[in-house]
Amino acid sequence: MKKKGNFLGNLFAILILFAIVSYLLPLIKIAIAIFIIGVVLVLISCIIKHKKEKQHENNIIDINSNQYVFSPDEKQDSIKRQVDILVESIQLVNESNNLDTVLRRYLTVYNTLNKLLLYKDDELRNAGYTLKQSISETQNHMIENRVVIINQAIERNIRHDINSLKTANGKIKKLDLLYEKMKNNENLEKANIAFLEELYCNIKNNFSAQNCDTDKNLPAENSIFSSSNLLVNIAHEIADMVWIGDGIRKNYTPTNNRTIEDKIMFSSVSEEPSVLYLALPVSKPPINTPVERPPYFPTYKELTPEQRWLYWEFLSNPFSSKNNVGYAFLFYYGLERHMLEGNLEKAFDITLKLRSCYNNSSFQLYTSKALTLTCIAKQRADLALKLLEADNINENSYMPMNYLLILKYTFQFPLTVADIIKNYEYFGFNNNRYIKNQLILFTSTLSKLIQRDFYADAIDLNQYFPTDINALPLQHDMMYANISLNNYETPIPIFKNFELEQKILVLLEETHEIVKSHLREIRKQGTRTTEHQQNVSSTKLSPIENEDIPKKIEFDFSEIDGWETWDNKHILDVFFNLSKQIRTGKEILPKIEACEKSLKILKPVINYFREDSAGLPPLINCRDYGVRLYIKLGSWDDAQRVIRVCMDANAYENPNDEEAALEYLMLYREVAEVAINFIQKNPGFLQKNIYMALLSQIGEEKIPILKEFMRETYIFHKKPSSGSNKLYYIERK
């Protein structure tokens, strides 16, 4: 303001001076003209300056206005802040057990999406974020599904609050209070209120039924009733995976003739077999009265009321192998539909869990086929890795070898010793005598031969037996067991590699002869050969003992000194070379060191791929193997650190993967520490007995995790005894 005043004062002084001079001169007319021109100039100057100041003020006040030009750094910071808010709010909308929180955060999501609409897709990518669909599509989805989203929050809130109470009376009182509070919530729509009323009646009726039959959370036997009362009994883990064909919670409508993706052809020819019709009657069968097993390719509609009862029992506890596999198939049909048009990731994970519980050969065949072809059709290396790791853990799992090889070639996974032995017949090897009776010796011998010929624990198929998958002849293969998806096909290569088959056959035959010769020498020495003795002779020390791995591991990072100055090509070359060391290396410490070096340069690698192709690198071994390596060593904090570094580098497909990794680590650690404490107190305890010993502490649902831990961990010294192993905890220095 001072500058403005000085400017005007000087201007007026000059004008007055001119006027005086003009007055003194006889040119009156000239003086008047000069004065008028001066006044006009002053007015124009003031108007221009006022407009500039007003525009500047507007730019400062409205930072979201198109008139304001962000610097690149400011724009990226703004986007990151909004995305952070969006991610946190979406998570709370999907997971919070408080309805009011969900309603508030739903509004926050909507408003944040409005702000992100100001940015273009390339601006979002430059800030390090890529959305699977446009912002406007996401916002439309939020609006269209508001009723469903809020209904889910209502049910979560009620279930969470009443399940926290122990007595039936306490639960009923809490239910009544929640109902009264929610029905008066002015932010709920009529459809939400209708859902609330139906849910309230169903839960209250169910409590009444419990008072009549205390042994079951279901109505008394011989009663026929609407299955809508049973919705509250569905296991929470799968509650959003079932398809419902009637009532307020209806989420399934038959569709016809649709095309999904370029490579996949689909035509729906009949109704989804797993869809639940809540109006159909369900009847509890009398005690000790057998119920006929469900038919081949069952449908919910065609089940008898008693079979429907058993299916609802299955839905309350789907991961118990005591269930008839026909009901597992029926539920699995619905998961296949989710892989097609619903929640692919969750359906995939639940199917893997079902495969670990139901060893039925048909179930293993159909599920492995669908999972494998889904990975290939959708080019999901992350899901392929999950499938292979789950099958390694589950000894009874089955996958057709031609699919396994196509999967490994497609995503560049090596062929392991376990793969070869499990599928020995595929390679033309028929003499399985020693595989059955001397498995440990046979496995260790084959491993040494593969080390000799391929310089690694597994065979890099693409390096030693290259096959151009894209050049192979194709066949269109049905992907799903679900009869309503039986025209859903995808082109699959007809795989054949004679060189690979012949080489593996030679290795298996050589392994057989070496084992045979070894056993003959033992017999010559007069030693009785038993599987237990072979366990002793072929037992390897834990890598912790072999490599003398300390509690605190130090690394040499000189190889990547100054990486900040490298160009993209150099960084990528180093990263993928380290990835190969992680995947094919034999000793643990070098593999971990390669992981740590990879983590140092992970962020620029991820940024490069996201900027270039809006995706992730084909392999991120420091993420996929690093956590597992530290878990095997019992280094829980380091495992969590790896996940956090990967989260910071945006190395996961979506935030759900990040949270799932952390949650599983916490669950795994909880189970592992129970086992560790037990062995520390009971050194020499037999491994085969530990599952029963710890059942009461960890619960039946966590036994699969315990089995995985016992197979994978390096922290126990295992001394063969009585067909099992005596366990001793290894104290690292």
C-alpha positions in Angstrom: 0.0 0.0 0.0 2.9 2.4 0.7 4.3 1.8 -2.8 0.8 2.6 -4.3 0.6 5.9 -2.3 4.1 7.1 -3.4 3.2 6.4 -7.0 0.0 8.4 -6.9 1.6 11.3 -5.0 4.5 11.6 -7.5 2.1 11.5 -10.4 -0.2 14.3 -9.0 2.9 16.5 -8.2 4.0 16.2 -11.8 0.5 17.1 -13.0 0.3 20.2 -10.7 3.7 21.3 -11.9 2.6 21.0 -15.5 -0.6 22.9 -14.7 1.3 25.8 -13.0 3.7 26.1 -15.9 0.8 26.1 -18.3 -0.9 28.7 -16.3 2.1 30.9 -16.3 2.2 30.4 -20.0 -0.7 31.9 -21.9 -1.7 28.4 -23.2 -4.7 27.7 -21.0 -6.2 25.2 -23.3 -3.1 23.1 -23.4 -2.9 23.0 -19.6 -6.5 21.8 -19.3 -5.9 19.1 -21.9 -2.8 17.9 -20.2 -4.6 17.8 -16.9 -7.5 15.7 -18.3 -5.0 13.3 -20.0 -3.2 12.9 -16.7 -6.4 12.1 -14.8 -7.3 9.4 -17.4 -3.8 7.9 -17.1 -4.1 7.7 -13.3 -7.5 6.0 -13.5 -6.3 3.4 -16.0 -3.2 2.7 -13.9 -5.3 2.1 -10.8 -7.8 -0.2 -12.6 -5.0 -2.3 -14.0 -3.2 -2.6 -10.7 -6.4 -3.5 -8.9 -7.2 -6.3 -11.3 -3.7 -7.8 -10.9 -3.9 -7.7 -7.1 -7.4 -9.3 -7.2 -6.2 -12.1 -9.5 -3.3 -12.7 -7.2 -5.6 -12.9 -4.1 -7.9 -15.4 -5.9 -4.9 -17.6 -6.8 -3.9 -17.7 -3.1 -7.4 -18.3 -1.8 -8.6 -21.0 -4.3 -5.7 -23.4 -4.8 -8.0 -25.9 -6.5 -8.9 -23.3 -9.2 -7.7 -23.9 -12.8 -6.1 -20.5 -12.7 -3.5 -21.7 -10.1 -0.6 -23.4 -11.7 1.0 -26.1 -9.5 4.7 -26.8 -9.7 5.4 -30.5 -10.4 6.4 -31.2 -6.8 3.4 -29.4 -5.5 1.1 -31.3 -7.8 2.6 -34.7 -6.8 2.4 -33.8 -3.1 -1.2 -32.8 -3.4 -2.1 -36.0 -5.3 -0.2 -38.2 -2.7 -2.1 -36.5 0.2 -5.5 -37.1 -1.5 -4.6 -40.7 -2.4 -3.5 -41.4 1.2 -6.8 -40.0 2.5 -8.7 -42.0 -0.2 -6.9 -45.3 0.7 -7.4 -44.9 4.4 -11.1 -43.9 4.0 -11.9 -46.8 1.6 -10.3 -49.3 4.1 -12.4 -47.9 6.9 -15.5 -48.0 4.7 -14.8 -51.7 3.9 -13.6 -52.8 7.3 -14.8 -50.6 10.1 -17.2 -52.1 12.6 -18.8 -48.7 13.4 -21.6 -47.6 11.2 -21.1 -43.9 12.0 -17.5 -44.1 11.0 -18.4 -45.8 7.7 -21.0 -43.1 6.9 -18.4 -40.3 7.6 -15.7 -42.0 5.6 -18.0 -42.7 2.7 -18.6 -39.0 2.4 -14.8 -38.4 2.6 -14.2 -40.9 -0.2 -16.7 -39.1 -2.4 -15.2 -35.7 -1.7 -11.7 -36.9 -2.2 -12.6 -38.5 -5.6 -14.0 -35.1 -6.6 -10.7 -33.5 -5.9 -8.8 -36.2 -7.8 -11.0 -35.6 -10.8 -9.0 -32.4 -11.4 -6.0 -34.5 -12.4 -5.3 -36.4 -15.5 -4.3 -40.1 -15.6 -0.7 -39.3 -16.5 -0.4 -36.8 -13.6 -1.6 -39.6 -11.2 1.0 -42.0 -12.7 3.8 -39.4 -12.3 2.8 -39.1 -8.7 3.3 -42.9 -8.4 -0.4 -44.0 -8.4 -2.3 -46.0 -11.0 -6.0 -46.8 -10.6 -7.5 -49.9 -12.1 -10.4 -47.8 -13.3 -10.9 -44.0 -13.9 -11.8 -41.7 -11.0 -15.2 -41.0 -12.4 -15.9 -44.8 -12.8 -14.8 -45.3 -9.2 -17.1 -42.5 -8.0 -20.0 -43.9 -10.0 -19.4 -47.3 -8.5 -19.5 -45.8 -5.0 -22.8 -44.0 -5.8 -24.4 -47.1 -7.4 -23.4 -49.4 -4.6 -24.0 -47.1 -1.7 -26.9 -49.2 -0.3 -24.9 -52.4 -0.5 -21.9 -50.8 1.1 -23.9 -49.3 4.0 -25.8 -52.6 4.4 -22.5 -54.4 4.9 -21.4 -51.9 7.5 -24.7 -52.3 9.3 -24.2 -56.1 9.5 -20.6 -55.8 10.5 -21.5 -53.3 13.3 -24.2 -55.6 14.7 -22.2 -58.8 14.4 -19.2 -57.3 16.0 -21.0 -55.7 19.0 -23.2 -58.7 19.8 -20.4 -61.2 19.4 -18.4 -59.4 22.0 -20.9 -60.4 24.6 -21.2 -63.8 26.2 -24.8 -64.3 27.4 -27.8 -64.6 25.1 -29.7 -62.0 27.1 -26.9 -59.6 26.8 -26.7 -60.1 23.1 -30.5 -59.6 22.7 -30.4 -56.4 24.7 -27.4 -55.1 22.6 -29.2 -56.0 19.4 -32.3 -54.1 20.5 -30.2 -51.0 21.4 -28.3 -51.1 18.1 -31.6 -51.5 16.1 -33.2 -48.5 17.8 -30.2 -46.4 17.3 -29.6 -47.3 13.6 -33.2 -47.0 12.5 -33.3 -43.4 13.6 -30.1 -42.5 11.7 -31.1 -39.8 9.3 -28.2 -40.7 6.9 -29.7 -44.2 6.1 -31.8 -44.6 3.1 -35.1 -46.5 3.0 -33.4 -49.6 1.5 -30.9 -49.6 4.4 -33.7 -49.4 6.9 -35.5 -52.3 5.2 -32.3 -54.3 5.3 -31.8 -53.4 9.0 -35.3 -54.6 9.9 -34.9 -57.9 8.1 -31.5 -58.5 9.6 -32.8 -57.6 13.1 -35.7 -60.1 12.8 -33.4 -62.9 11.5 -30.9 -62.5 14.3 -33.6 -62.3 16.9 -35.4 -65.4 15.5 -32.1 -67.2 15.5 -31.5 -66.4 19.2 -35.0 -67.7 19.9 -34.1 -70.9 18.1 -30.9 -71.2 20.2 -32.9 -71.2 23.3 -34.8 -74.2 21.9 -31.7 -76.1 20.9 -28.6 -75.2 22.9 -26.4 -77.8 21.0 -26.6 -76.0 17.7 -26.7 -72.4 16.5 -29.5 -73.5 14.3 -33.2 -74.4 14.8 -34.4 -77.7 16.2 -34.5 -80.8 14.2 -37.4 -81.7 11.9 -38.3 -78.0 11.7 -38.7 -76.5 8.2 -38.0 -72.8 8.0 -36.7 -70.0 5.7 -33.0 -70.2 5.2 -32.7 -66.4 5.5 -32.5 -67.0 9.3 -29.2 -68.8 8.7 -27.3 -66.0 7.1 -25.8 -64.9 10.4 -24.1 -68.4 10.7 -22.0 -68.1 7.5 -18.3 -68.0 8.4 -17.2 -64.4 8.4 -14.3 -65.2 6.1 -16.6 -66.2 3.2 -19.7 -64.1 4.0 -19.1 -61.8 1.0 -18.4 -64.8 -1.3 -21.8 -66.4 -1.4 -24.3 -65.6 -4.2 -27.9 -64.8 -3.1 -30.8 -64.9 -5.6 -33.7 -63.4 -3.6 -34.5 -61.1 -0.7 -32.9 -57.8 0.3 -29.4 -59.2 0.1 -29.8 -60.4 -3.4 -26.5 -60.0 -5.3 -27.0 -62.4 -8.3 -29.0 -61.9 -11.5 -28.6 -64.4 -14.4 -26.7 -62.9 -17.3 -26.4 -64.1 -20.9 -23.9 -63.8 -23.8 -21.1 -61.6 -22.7 -17.4 -61.2 -23.8 -14.7 -60.6 -21.2 -11.2 -59.6 -22.2 -9.7 -60.2 -25.7 -8.5 -63.7 -25.2 -11.4 -65.2 -23.3 -14.8 -66.2 -24.7 -17.8 -66.6 -22.4 -21.4 -67.4 -22.8 -23.6 -68.2 -19.8 -25.9 -71.0 -20.6 -27.7 -71.8 -17.3 -28.2 -70.4 -13.8 -25.4 -70.2 -11.2 -25.7 -73.5 -9.3 -24.4 -72.2 -6.0 -26.9 -69.3 -5.7 -28.8 -69.4 -2.4 -32.5 -68.9 -2.5 -33.5 -67.9 1.0 -37.2 -68.7 0.5 -36.4 -72.4 -0.1 -37.0 -74.6 3.0 -34.3 -76.1 5.1 -34.8 -79.0 7.5 -32.5 -80.3 10.2 -32.3 -84.1 9.8 -33.2 -86.3 12.8 -30.2 -87.6 14.8 -28.5 -90.7 13.5 -30.5 -90.5 10.2 -28.2 -90.6 7.2 -28.7 -87.9 4.5 -28.0 -88.9 0.9 -24.8 -87.3 -0.4 -25.3 -84.4 -2.9 -25.4 -85.3 -6.6 -22.6 -85.0 -9.0 -22.5 -81.3 -10.2 -24.9 -80.2 -7.4 -27.1 -77.1 -7.4 -28.6 -75.5 -4.4 -32.1 -75.5 -5.8 -32.0 -79.3 -6.4 -30.8 -80.2 -2.9 -33.4 -81.7 -0.4 -34.2 -79.6 2.6 -32.0 -81.9 4.7 -29.1 -81.6 2.2 -29.6 -77.8 2.4 -29.2 -78.0 6.1 -25.9 -79.8 5.7 -24.8 -77.2 3.2 -25.6 -74.4 5.6 -23.5 -76.3 8.2 -20.7 -76.4 5.6 -21.0 -72.6 5.1 -20.5 -72.1 8.9 -17.3 -74.1 8.8 -16.1 -74.5 5.2 -12.5 -75.5 6.0 -13.2 -78.7 7.9 -12.3 -81.9 5.9 -15.2 -83.6 7.7 -17.6 -82.0 5.3 -18.8 -83.9 2.2 -16.7 -82.7 -0.7 -19.9 -82.3 -2.8 -20.7 -79.2 -0.6 -17.2 -77.9 -1.1 -17.8 -78.2 -4.9 -21.1 -76.4 -4.6 -19.5 -73.4 -2.8 -16.5 -73.5 -5.1 -18.7 -73.0 -8.1 -19.6 -69.6 -6.7 -15.9 -68.8 -6.2 -15.3 -69.5 -9.9 -17.9 -66.9 -10.7 -16.1 -64.5 -8.5 -12.8 -65.2 -10.4 -14.7 -64.2 -13.5 -16.8 -61.2 -12.4 -16.3 -60.6 -8.7 -13.5 -60.5 -6.2 -10.8 -62.4 -8.0 -8.0 -62.2 -5.4 -10.2 -63.3 -2.4 -11.8 -66.1 -4.4 -8.3 -67.3 -5.5 -7.1 -67.3 -1.9 -10.1 -69.1 -0.5 -9.8 -71.8 -3.3 -6.2 -72.4 -2.2 -7.3 -72.8 1.3 -10.0 -75.3 0.3 -7.4 -77.3 -1.7 -5.4 -77.7 1.5 -8.5 -79.2 3.2 -10.1 -81.4 0.5 -7.7 -83.9 -1.0 -10.4 -85.4 -3.3 -8.8 -86.0 -6.7 -11.6 -84.5 -8.7 -11.6 -81.4 -6.5 -7.8 -81.0 -6.9 -8.1 -81.4 -10.7 -10.8 -78.9 -11.3 -9.5 -76.3 -8.9 -5.9 -76.5 -10.2 -7.1 -76.2 -13.7 -9.2 -73.1 -13.1 -6.5 -71.5 -11.0 -3.7 -72.2 -13.5 -5.7 -70.9 -16.5 -6.8 -67.9 -14.6 -3.2 -66.9 -13.9 -2.2 -67.4 -17.5 -5.3 -65.7 -19.1 -5.0 -62.7 -16.8 -1.2 -62.7 -16.7 -1.0 -62.7 -12.9 2.5 -63.7 -11.9 1.7 -62.9 -8.3 -1.3 -65.4 -8.2 0.8 -68.0 -10.0 3.4 -67.7 -7.3 0.8 -68.1 -4.6 -0.5 -71.3 -6.3 2.9 -72.9 -6.6 3.8 -72.1 -3.0 0.5 -73.5 -1.7 1.0 -76.7 -3.7 4.5 -77.1 -2.3 3.1 -76.9 1.2 0.2 -79.3 0.5 1.7 -82.7 -0.1 -1.6 -84.1 -1.4 -2.3 -81.3 -3.9 -2.4 -82.2 -7.6 -1.9 -80.2 -10.8 -1.7 -81.7 -14.3 2.0 -81.6 -15.3 1.3 -79.9 -18.7 -0.4 -77.0 -16.9 2.4 -76.8 -14.4 5.0 -76.6 -17.1 3.1 -73.9 -19.0 2.7 -71.9 -15.8 6.4 -72.2 -15.0 7.5 -71.2 -18.6 5.0 -68.4 -18.7 6.2 -66.7 -15.5 9.8 -68.0 -15.5 9.6 -70.1 -12.4 12.2 -72.9 -12.1 11.3 -76.6 -12.1 12.0 -78.0 -8.6 13.1 -81.4 -7.4 9.7 -81.8 -5.6 8.0 -81.0 -9.0 9.9 -83.8 -10.7 9.4 -86.4 -8.0 5.7 -85.6 -7.6 5.2 -86.0 -11.4 7.8 -88.7 -12.2 5.4 -90.7 -14.4 5.0 -87.7 -16.8 8.7 -88.1 -17.7 8.3 -91.7 -18.5 9.9 -93.0 -15.2 7.9 -96.0 -13.9 10.1 -97.7 -11.2 8.9 -95.8 -8.1 10.3 -98.3 -5.6 12.8 -96.0 -4.0 10.5 -93.0 -4.3 8.0 -94.9 -2.1 10.4 -96.5 0.3 13.5 -94.3 0.3 12.1 -90.8 -0.5 14.5 -88.8 1.6 17.6 -90.6 0.1 16.1 -90.4 -3.4 15.3 -86.7 -3.1 18.8 -85.8 -1.8 20.5 -87.8 -4.5 18.4 -86.2 -7.3 19.1 -82.7 -5.8 22.9 -83.4 -6.1 22.6 -84.4 -9.7 20.6 -81.3 -10.5 23.3 -79.2 -8.8 25.9 -81.0 -10.8 24.2 -80.4 -14.2 22.4 -77.0 -13.7 24.4 -75.3 -10.9 21.4 -74.6 -8.8 18.7 -76.3 -6.6 16.2 -76.1 -9.5 16.2 -76.0 -13.3 15.7 -72.7 -15.1 13.5 -74.0 -17.9 13.7 -70.9 -20.1 17.5 -71.0 -19.9 18.2 -74.7 -20.4 15.1 -76.0 -22.3 13.8 -72.9 -24.1 10.4 -73.2 -25.6 8.5 -70.4 -27.4 5.1 -70.7 -25.7 3.6 -68.3 -28.3 4.7 -70.5 -31.2 3.0 -73.7 -29.8 -0.3 -74.9 -31.3 -3.4 -73.9 -29.3 -6.4 -75.6 -27.9 -9.5 -73.9 -26.4 -9.9 -75.4 -22.9 -12.8 -75.1 -20.6 -11.7 -73.3 -17.4 -14.4 -74.0 -14.9 -16.3 -76.9 -13.3 -19.3 -74.6 -12.8 -22.0 -75.8 -15.3 -23.2 -72.2 -15.8 -19.8 -71.3 -17.1 -19.2 -74.4 -19.2 -18.8 -72.3 -22.4 -16.1 -70.2 -20.8 -12.9 -71.0 -22.6 -9.3 -69.7 -23.1 -6.7 -70.7 -25.6 -3.9 -72.9 -24.0 -0.7 -74.1 -25.7 -0.4 -77.8 -26.4 2.9 -78.3 -24.6 5.5 -80.8 -25.5 9.3 -80.6 -24.9 11.0 -83.9 -25.7 14.5 -82.7 -24.8 13.3 -81.7 -21.3 11.4 -85.0 -20.8 14.4 -87.1 -21.9 16.8 -85.2 -19.7 14.6 -85.6 -16.6 14.1 -89.3 -17.4 17.9 -89.8 -17.5 18.3 -88.0 -14.2 15.6 -90.1 -12.5 17.1 -93.3 -13.8 20.6 -92.2 -12.7 19.2 -91.3 -9.3 17.5 -94.8 -9.1 20.8 -96.6 -9.8 22.8 -94.5 -7.3 20.3 -95.2 -4.6 20.3 -98.8 -5.5 24.1 -99.0 -5.4 24.2 -97.2 -2.1 21.7 -99.6 -0.5 23.6 -102.6 -1.8 26.8 -101.3 -0.2 25.0 -100.9 3.1 23.7 -104.5 2.9 27.2 -105.7 2.2 28.3 -104.2 5.4 25.6 -106.1 7.2 23.6 -103.0 8.1 19.8 -103.3 8.1 18.3 -100.6 5.9 15.2 -98.9 7.0 13.7 -95.6 6.2 14.6 -94.4 9.6 18.3 -95.2 9.0 18.2 -93.5 5.7 16.8 -90.5 7.5 19.9 -90.5 9.7 22.4 -91.0 6.9 20.9 -88.4 4.7 19.7 -85.8 7.3 21.0 -82.3 6.6 21.7 -79.8 9.3 19.6 -76.7 9.3 21.1 -73.9 7.2 21.5 -72.0 10.5 23.9 -74.7 11.6 25.5 -75.3 8.2 26.2 -71.6 7.5 26.5 -70.6 11.2 24.0 -67.8 10.7 24.2 -65.2 13.5 21.3 -63.5 15.1 22.5 -60.2 13.7 23.4 -60.4 10.0 25.7 -57.8 8.4 25.8 -57.2 4.7 28.3 -55.8 2.2 26.6 -53.2 0.0 29.8 -52.1 -1.9 28.3 -53.7 -5.0 25.6 -51.0 -5.2 27.6 -48.1 -3.8 26.5 -44.9 -5.7 23.4 -46.5 -7.2 21.7 -43.1 -6.9 23.8 -41.9 -9.9 23.1 -44.9 -12.1 20.9 -44.7 -15.2 17.8 -46.8 -15.4 19.3 -49.5 -17.5 22.1 -50.1 -15.0 19.7 -50.2 -12.1 17.4 -52.7 -13.9 20.4 -54.9 -14.9 21.6 -55.1 -11.3 18.1 -55.6 -9.9 17.3 -58.6 -12.2 20.7 -60.1 -11.6 20.1 -59.9 -7.9 16.6 -61.4 -8.5 18.2 -64.4 -10.2 20.6 -64.9 -7.2 17.6 -64.8 -4.9 15.7 -67.4 -6.9 18.5 -69.8 -7.8 21.1 -69.4 -5.0 21.8 -72.4 -2.8 23.0 -70.8 0.5 20.7 -68.7 2.6 23.0 -65.8 3.6 23.9 -64.8 0.0 20.2 -65.0 -0.9 19.3 -62.7 2.0 22.1 -60.3 1.0 20.8 -60.2 -2.6 17.4 -59.4 -1.1 18.7 -56.5 1.0 20.6 -55.1 -2.0 17.4 -55.4 -4.1 15.4 -53.5 -1.5 17.9 -50.6 -1.6 17.1 -50.0 -5.3 13.5 -51.3 -5.3 11.8 -47.9 -5.4 13.4 -46.6 -8.6 12.7 -49.9 -10.3 9.0 -49.8 -9.4 8.8 -46.2 -10.4 10.3 -47.0 -13.8 7.8 -49.8 -14.5 4.8 -47.8 -13.3 5.8 -44.8 -15.4 6.6 -46.9 -18.4 3.7 -49.4 -18.4 1.5 -48.5 -15.5 2.3 -51.9 -13.9 4.8 -53.8 -11.8 8.0 -55.7 -12.8 7.3 -59.3 -13.8 9.2 -60.6 -10.8 9.9 -58.9 -7.5 11.9 -61.6 -5.7 13.0 -59.5 -2.8 9.4 -59.0 -2.0 8.2 -62.6 -2.6 11.2 -64.4 -1.2 12.7 -61.9 1.2 9.9 -62.2 3.7 9.9 -66.0 3.5 13.6 -66.3 4.1 13.5 -64.2 7.2 10.4 -66.1 8.4 12.4 -69.4 8.1 15.1 -67.9 10.3 12.5 -66.7 12.8 13.6 -63.1 12.2 10.1 -61.6 12.5 11.1 -58.0 12.7 13.2 -58.2 9.6 10.3 -59.9 7.8 8.0 -57.1 8.7 10.7 -54.5 7.7 10.8 -56.1 4.2 7.0 -55.8 3.9 7.2 -52.1 5.0 10.0 -51.3 2.5 7.9 -52.9 -0.3 4.9 -50.9 0.8 6.9 -47.7 0.8 8.1 -48.5 -2.7 4.6 -49.2 -3.9 5.6 -52.8 -4.8 2.2 -54.3 -4.2 -0.7 -54.5 -6.6 -3.1 -52.8 -4.1 -3.3 -51.9 -0.4 -5.2 -55.0 0.4 -2.1 -57.1 -0.6 0.0 -55.0 1.8 -2.4 -55.5 4.7 -2.9 -59.1 3.9 0.9 -59.7 4.0 1.2 -58.0 7.4 -1.8 -59.8 8.8 -0.6 -63.2 7.7 2.9 -62.5 9.1 1.4 -61.6 12.5 -0.8 -64.8 12.4 2.2 -66.9 11.3 4.4 -65.5 14.0 1.8 -66.1 16.7 1.6 -69.8 15.8 5.3 -70.2 15.4 6.1 -68.7 18.8 3.7 -71.1 20.5 5.6 -74.0 18.8 9.0 -72.4 19.7 8.1 -72.0 23.4 6.8 -75.5 23.5 10.0 -77.1 22.1 12.2 -74.9 24.3 10.3 -76.4 27.3 10.2 -79.9 25.8 13.4 -80.5 23.9 13.4 -83.7 21.9 9.6 -83.7 21.4 8.5 -85.7 18.3 7.5 -83.6 15.4 4.6 -85.9 14.4 3.0 -85.4 17.9 3.3 -81.6 18.0 0.1 -80.9 16.1 -2.1 -82.7 18.7 -0.1 -81.2 21.5 -0.7 -77.6 20.4 -4.3 -78.1 19.1 -5.9 -76.6 22.2 -3.6 -73.6 22.2 -3.9 -72.5 18.6 -7.2 -74.0 17.4 -8.0 -76.3 14.5 -8.2 -73.5 12.0 -4.5 -72.6 12.5 -3.1 -76.2 12.2 -2.4 -75.7 8.5 -0.2 -72.7 9.4 1.6 -74.9 12.1 2.2 -77.6 9.5 3.7 -75.0 7.1 5.9 -73.6 9.8 7.2 -77.1 10.8 8.0 -77.9 7.2 9.7 -74.6 6.3 11.5 -73.4 9.4 15.2 -73.5 9.9 15.2 -72.8 13.7 14.9 -76.5 14.8 17.5 -79.1 14.7 15.7 -82.3 13.6 17.1 -85.6 14.8 15.4 -88.6 13.1 13.6 -90.9 15.6 10.7 -93.4 15.4 9.7 -92.4 11.9 9.7 -88.7 12.8 12.1 -86.1 14.1 13.1 -85.1 17.6 13.0 -81.3 17.7 15.6 -79.1 19.4 15.6 -75.3 19.3 18.7 -73.7 17.7 19.9 -70.7 19.7 21.5 -68.3 17.3 24.5 -66.3 18.7 
